[in-house]
């Protein structure tokens, strides 16, 4: 991948994370209107548990250009994916240990934000 291609990939990754944050915000607003502040807060936590690990992955995975050193890119992707999985598990454990969590709102925010990540390539083609 050329340096220009790496910049495009990096921008796409960050735009995907920004799109996920927008989805999480819309879900939060919907729960705030439909239920209450506790449900909205739980939905937002669910969205953040999906967004934060993806942001960390995007940061690590797209730091280098394959034109410079392809092995460095592979290692960066592996490191980013490992950190993403570990961070996801830690954040889920932290959130589930909290009081006043509306589980249905949390899981809805988490799942819809993940679905937004999976469907992003369909809507944002280059």
Secondary structure, 3 states (H helix, E strand, C coil): CCHHHHHHHHHHHHHHHHHHHHHHHHHHHHHHHHCCHHHHHHHHHHHHHHHHHHHHHHHHHCCCCCCCCHHHHHHHHHHHHHHHHHHHHHHHHHHHCCCCCCHHHHHHHHHHHHHHHHHHHHHCCC
